Amino acid sequence: MHIVLGEPTMSSKNSTKPAATVHQLPTVFGAKDADALKSALSTIDVRIRYNSRAAVTEWRDGNSVWRQLTDRQADDWRDWLAKQFECQASQGRKSRLYYGRERWSTSVNALCNRNSVDPFEEWLDSLPRWDGKPRLDRLLIGLFDADDNPLTRWAGAYLFIGAVQRTKEPGCKLDECPVLIGAQGIGKSAFIRSALPPAHDDWFSDALCLSDAPKVMTEALLGKVLVELSEMAGSTRAEQDRLKAFLTRRNDNSVRLAYRRNAEALPRRCVLVGTTNRPECLPNDPSGNRRFVPVELRSGCDVESFMRVNREQLWAEALDRHSFGERANLPRKLMADAATVAERHRSKDELIEDWLLQQAGNPEYSNGVSIVHVLGDAPREGGRGVTGKRLAGVMRQQGWTAKHTNRGNVWMPPKP
């Protein structure tokens, strides 16, 4: 294929086209469609790449910022290519360099496959080397006067080492979610947001909604490095169950990307961090809350100023520690402590829980009791009885087990 440059078209604000001077393209014989497209766009100094974090095709001209390639821009280019270039076949016939949608899609995909990048990883790799001064482990302790213990130290480092781990190893297992607990205005959100450079504010998000469909939740993660789950205390039990399942997912395959016919697996590249004002922020969940690690923050400070001075070295330390094999996953030796802390921050049903604890010595309950019987004995709240679902949840939480006997289904009390 011999590409011939046609008459020039002046550039405009919304489209990239050649200036008045015409530059002859090099002759390319037998070039593939992608090579022809790359050669044509190079005359106006346009490059195309695939942003693997955001799962989008991007372009830029010269040294401008990378922008997402929209359908509108692509249609403009396709029209311009047909007007500006000719293809010369082997018999000498000429035709316009026309890219139909199928041909355009195939060519752009080929160029993206050759140039796939993660902008956040590029930024990480551009950082100066770590100066050797430890900062991550005492981050929450110094900024928010949090308790100095192994869990707090882990949570402070998790944000950074976890993001590095998910960048260098997309889709790696990272099930835990630190939950920062503190008064409104203490700087919880500012801490997470300002951990990233201001020029890349789009790498942060606090827009993940627990009640959204899985596909919508997945799309909310695209392009992000740190994702804040704000006000977890307001989430329902169903939303918490959905979140726990969402946390353990390592690949998302529910999104069909632009210029793709089928849904593709998207390995997770971001980390999630919860924030809330309420101490009792975790659900009253009989199965436990081992995915969540609450950390209480007592007081705040000017986190933006701190990050402005220390941001690069915090990330450089995370890179260095990851390069020597450190993982962000919660160490097994801290899991029992995490479970104890999670129980302290569980949203409790005190009326029913206290009453059930008093039934430990009740002879009517010792050999098992039906839920109907328990409902009849349970204290009433505001003149109304509790529901069977609520009661069963509390009983499971305290270790009661449902069992089928010749008397029917009964609940057996926990062993002393």
N, C-alpha and C positions, 0 to 999 in steps of 0.2 A: 504494500500500500504506500503510495507516494502522496504525502500531504502537501497541499499547495495553499499558501496564505492568500486570502482574498483581500477585498478593500477594507481598510481600517474603520472602526467605529469609535467615537469619542466615549470616554468613561463617564459614568454618572454616579450619583451618591449611593444608589441602591444596587448597583451591579458593577462587576469588574470586567472591563473590556479594554482592548489595547488603545494606547494613545495614538496620536496622528502618525508617528513614525512607524513604518512597516519593517519588521524584521523577518527575513526569510527563514522558514523552518528548515532544519536539516532534512534531507531526504531519507525516508524510512521505508525500505522495501520489505514487504511481507510482515509488517507490524501487526500485532494483535490490537483489538479495539482498545484495551486498557493503555497500551503504549501510545497509540494515536491520541487518546484523550490526554494523557500526561504531557505529551509533546505540545499539543495545542494549548493547554492551559499554562505551560511554562513560558509561552510568549508574553503572557501578562503577569508572570511571576506569581501564579496561583498554585498552591499545594493542597493536597487532600490527605487526611489521615483518619484513622479510626480511634476514637476515645474509648478505650476498653473499660474505664470506670463508669462513664456515663452511658455506654453502649450506643453512641451516636457517631455519625460521620461529621467531621469538621473540616473547615477550609480557612485559609488566610492568604492574603496577598502581601508580598513584601514582608515587612516585620510587624505587621498589624497583629492584633490579638486573634486567637483561634475562635471561630464562630461555628455554630451548628449549621450544617448544610440543610436548608429547608427545601421543601418541594417547589416553592416559588422561585428560589434562587436557582435550583436545578433546571427548571423549565426555561428560565431566562438564559442560562448557559447553553442549553440544547438548541434554542432558537438562534443564539449568537454563533455557535459552531457551524450550523448549517449555512449561515450567511457569509461566514468568513473563510471557510476552508473547503477545499475540494479533495476528493479521493481519486487517485488515478489507478485504474485497474491495469492488469498485465497486458491487455490488448490495446491499451492507450485511451480507452474511454474514460471520461471524467464524470464524477457525480458529486453532489454536495455531501459534506461530512455530516450525515444526519444520524442522530442517536434517538431511536425510539425508546420507549420506556423500558422494554426488556433489555435492549442492548446497553442502555445507560446503566441500569441496575447491575448488570453483569460486570461492566467495566469499572464502575465505582467500587463494587465489592472486591474486585481483583486489586485495585490500588490500595484499598483499606487493609487487605490481607498482607500487603507488603510493608505497610507503615501503621502498625498498631501500637499505641502508647497509652500509658497511664500518667496523666499530668501530675498527680500527686507524687507518684514515684519519681518522676523527673525532678520535682521540687526537692524531695528528700535527698536524692543523689547529688544535688547541687549545693547542699549545706556544707559549712566548714566542719572539720573533724571535731569530735567531742573533746573538750578541754580536760576531761578526767574528773571534774568536780561533780559529785552525785547531787542530783536535784529531785529526781522523780519520787523517791521513796518518802520523802518528807513534804511533798507538795501540798497535800490536803491538811497536814498538821500545821505547816507554816502559814498557809493562806487563810485557813478557816478555823484554826484552833481545835481541830478534830483530835480525838484520842490517839495517842501514839501507841499503836499496837500493830501486829502483823497484817490484820485485815485492812486497816486504813492505809498502810504502806502499799499493800497489793492494789487497792482501788486507785490510788493516785498514779501508780505506774501503768495500770491496765489501759487507761485511755490512750497512752502513747505507744507502749509496746504492742498492745492489741491492734492498733491501727497499722503499725509497721508489719506485724505478723500477717494480717489480712491482705496487705499490699504485696508483700514478697511471696506469700503463699495463698493466693485467692481461693476461697472456699474452705480454708482450714477450720477445724473444729474449735469453736469459741462460744460456749453455751451460756456463760455467766453474764449477769448484768448488774453492775454496781448501781445503787440507788442513793443519790445524794439528798439528805434530809436537812432542811434548814428553813429559817424564816424567810418570808418574801422580801426580796431586795438584798439578800445576803450576797448574791453574786453567783448563784449556781449556774444559771444559763450563760452568764458572761464568761465564766470560767471555761465552759466547754467551747463556746463560740470563739473566744479570743485565743484558744490554743492553736487555731489555724491562722495563717497570714491574712490580713484584711483584704488584700487583692484577690483572694480566693474565698470570699465569704460564701460562695455557692457550694463549697465543700461541706458546709454545716447545714443541718436541717432540724427544726423542731415541729415539723408539720406531719409527722407520722401519727395517724389516727387509728387507735386499736379496734374501732368498730368497722373500719373499711374492709372491703373484700381483699383476699390475698393478693390479687393482681395489682390492685391500687396500692397496697402496702409495699409490694415489691418495686413498683415504679417510683415510689417515694424515696427508695434507697439509691436509685441510680445516680451516679456522679458524686455521692456523698462519702465523706471520710468519718465524720462523727455525727451521730443522730441522737438527739435528745428526746426521751419519752417524758414529756412534761406532765406534771400533775397526775402521777400514777394512782394517787389515792382516789381519784374520781372514776377509775375504771371499774367495770363490773366484773363479776366472777367469770362470765363467758368471755369477756375481753381479755382477762388475765390468762385464761386457758389458751385462747388464740395466740396471745403473745408468747407464752411458753413454747408452743409448737413452732412459732415463727422464729424464736431465738435459736432453736436447735437446727434449723434448716441451714444447710451449707451451700446449696445451689437453688436458684430460682429458675424454673422453666416455664413460667406462665405468661411470659411477655414475648410477643412477636415484634422483633426489631424492625426499624425502618429499612426498606429495601431487602427484607427477608420474607420468604414465603411461609416459613414455619417458626414456631416458638423455639428458642434456643436456651440452653442451660447458661445461667449467669452466676458464676461463683461469687459468693459474698466477699465484698472488699471493704466494708465499713464495720464499725462497732457501735453498739447501742448503750446509752447511759440513761438511767432514770433520774428524775428529780421530783421532789414533792415538798409541800410545807407541813404535811401531817405526819407525826411520828408513827401512828398505826396505819401504815401505807400499804401493807401487803394483804392479800385476800385471806379470808378465813377458809383456807384450803386444806382439806383432810390429807391430801397427797403431799403436802409440804410445799415450801417455797425455796427449795435449794438453788433455783436458778438466780435468785435475787440476793444481793449482798448489800444491806443497808449500811450507810455511813452517816453519822450525825455530824453536822457542821454547826459550830457554836457562834462564830462571828465572822464578819466579812472584811474585805479590804479592797484596795484598788487593783483588782486582778488584771485589768487591761494594761496598766502601767507595768506590772510585774511581767506579764507575757511579752510586752514590747521589748523588754530587756533580755528576757530569758528564753523566749520561744525557740529560737534556732538551736540552742544548746540542749533544751529538753528533748527535742526530736533527734538531735545528734546522739544523745545518750541512749535513747530508745533504739536507734539504729545499731549502735555499738553493742548494746546488751543482746539484741536479737542476733547479731552476727556471731556472737559467742554461744548461741544456743538457748538463751533464756526464752521461756514461753510466757504468754500473758494468762494462760489458763490458771484457774484457782488451784493452788497446790493441794494435794490430797490431805496433807497434814492440817490444813486450815478449814476443811469442810465441816468438822464438828463445831468449831467456833462460829462458822458462818450460819449453821443451822440454829445455834443458840441465839444469835443476834436476830435472825429472821423471825424466830418465834416471839422475840420481844417486841417486834414491830408488826406482828400480825393483828389484823382487825378482829377483835374478839367479840363474841356474843356473851357478855358477862352474866346476864340474867340466867340463861339456860346453862352455861358452863358451870357456874357456881352451884346451881341446883343439882345438876347431874353428879357433881363431885360428892355431894351429900348423900347420894343414893348408893354409895359404894357398900354400905353395910345393910342396905335394905334387903331383908330376906325374900321379898316378893320378886326381886330383880336378880338374885344370885344365880338362879338356874336358867336365866333367859326370860325375856319379856317381849311381848308384841309391841309394835310401834303404836298401835291403837291404845294400849294400856298406858304407855308412857305419855302419849298426848293428853290423855285424860288426867294424869297426875301433874303434868308440867304447869309451872306458874303462868298466869295470864298477864299479858302486857297491855296496859291501857284498856282493860276490859275485853281484850281479844286474845284468843289462844294462838299458839305458834303453829306454823304449818309443818306438815310431815317432812317436807324437803329440808326446811331449816333445822329441824330437830335431828334428822338423820345426819346432816352435815356436821353438827356439833358432836354427835355421838362418835362418828368416825374419827373426828379430830382428837377425841379423848381415848381412843383405842377400843371402842366397842366394835364388835364384828357381827354381821348378819349371818344367820345360820338357818338352814332348812331342817326342821325336825318333824316328828310325827304329830306335833302340836301345831304345825304350820311354820311360817317364817318368824323367827324370834331374834332378838338382839342379845348377844352375850356380853357381860361386862368385862372390862380389861382385867387381866390377871394382876393380883397385888404384887 
